[in-house]
């Protein structure tokens, strides 16, 4: 479990670095779309860090819901006012509502969930998978002639 959390923490740090790089180097709609997807991927990673045993689809749903809540908060003046006081807040909360962002959040969370599910399968630790040495053994059957209940 510790190695999974460590891997998630490293992935989160890389995602933050990628997001800051995109923010600094890319402008316009492509930069916004990539940034939104990375934001949702980071939200997914934070959910997975807090609850590493959640199924990827559930963690993605929670991440998208959180991102959507932040996006809907942008319909109020609160994020813009907070960004005036502390400019880095704009990187976390944004300032302007854009409905298209919701789609990019879904794509980013889905991509993170897919990568997580793939890494779990590759590691042999997907939720519900049997990981004991005898996991491939056939189920025990009652001796012949024994009545089943």
Rosetta blueprint (number, residue, H / E / L):
1 X L
2 X H
3 X H
4 X H
5 X H
6 X H
7 X H
8 X H
9 X H
10 X H
11 X H
12 X H
13 X H
14 X H
15 X H
16 X H
17 X H
18 X H
19 X H
20 X H
21 X H
22 X H
23 X H
24 X H
25 X H
26 X L
27 X L
28 X H
29 X H
30 X H
31 X H
32 X H
33 X H
34 X H
35 X H
36 X H
37 X H
38 X H
39 X H
40 X H
41 X H
42 X H
43 X H
44 X H
45 X H
46 X H
47 X H
48 X H
49 X H
50 X H
51 X L
52 X L
53 X L
54 X L
55 X L
56 X H
57 X H
58 X H
59 X H
60 X H
61 X H
62 X H
63 X H
64 X H
65 X H
66 X H
67 X H
68 X H
69 X H
70 X H
71 X H
72 X H
73 X H
74 X L
75 X L
76 X L
77 X L
78 X H
79 X H
80 X H
81 X H
82 X H
83 X H
84 X H
85 X H
86 X L
87 X L
88 X L
89 X H
90 X H
91 X H
92 X H
93 X H
94 X L
95 X L
96 X L
97 X L
98 X L
99 X H
100 X H
101 X H
102 X H
103 X H
104 X H
105 X H
106 X H
107 X H
108 X H
109 X H
110 X H
111 X H
112 X H
113 X H
114 X H
115 X H
116 X H
117 X H
118 X H
119 X H
120 X H
121 X H
122 X H
123 X H
124 X L
125 X L
126 X L
127 X L
128 X L
129 X L
130 X L
131 X L
132 X L
133 X L
134 X L
135 X L
136 X L
137 X L
138 X L
139 X L
140 X L
141 X L
142 X L
143 X L
144 X L
145 X L
146 X L
147 X L
148 X L
149 X L
